């Protein structure tokens, strides 16, 4: 066990978790702007109120910090549509709410989504990222599963494909739209909504 790990082991877990979350929130902007490969703990420290030593105290290395940042953000993202699912009384209302929020997050959170895809791609080369990426992917798959299940209930339909396939479809459309958004295409969000609106009903029978 490293010296940092020993220090953390002696501290109350809730205080450690709260502090790590605070530091991760401060680091997220720098990571989202610069990306995985071009960002180190010193870069994050220079762009936040926290010193390099503080970051090292709570995170073993850059891998530990980045995975914590992305996990926290994506865990929040995984509940983004829950209110739409809970309050929609028709399939059309659910689809409209889903599409609206989908377009909003593409526009408002593009750098953060870019960081997620950066990390997911990096996990193919870095074994240290794979467990966290798999966990986040499962959270997002379940998010799509909740939307699809409720849509099927409201439309009295049956999904034609299992949740992993549903997730792959929506994730692929979103990633394509994100690339276009980052390239400066103003219609990326509206085109994404149109594509999902076209695909969604055809996934049921």
C-alpha angles and dihedrals in degrees: 000000000000123000090251091051091050091052091050092048090059095052128083110272096226093054091047092050092048092049093047090052091050092050092045092053090052092048097045096080093054092046092048092050099044104029131224100291098048099044129084133171090264091055090051092048092051091054097046140051092254126091126237088248093055091051091050091049093059101030126047093214144327092290092057092048097045095047090048092050095048094042092054094047095045092046087059091045090054089067095044095106100036094101090052090050092048098047104036114107098184135039089242092054091049092049092048093050092046093050093048094052091042091057092044095054092047090057101035101039104031095128091050093049089048089056090052093052089045090055093044092052091046090055088071087066102028115059090194090071099047101086093048093046091050090050093050092046089054091051090053092045090054090048090057089043091058091050093047094045093052092045089053091050093049094047096040089235137132123232112245095206133038123259096262090058091046089052092048091053096050093039091053093050091047094049092050090050091048091055089052092046091051089049089058101254106155094203095057095104096044091046090051091052091048093049094049091045089055096045100042101071091044092061091070137061 
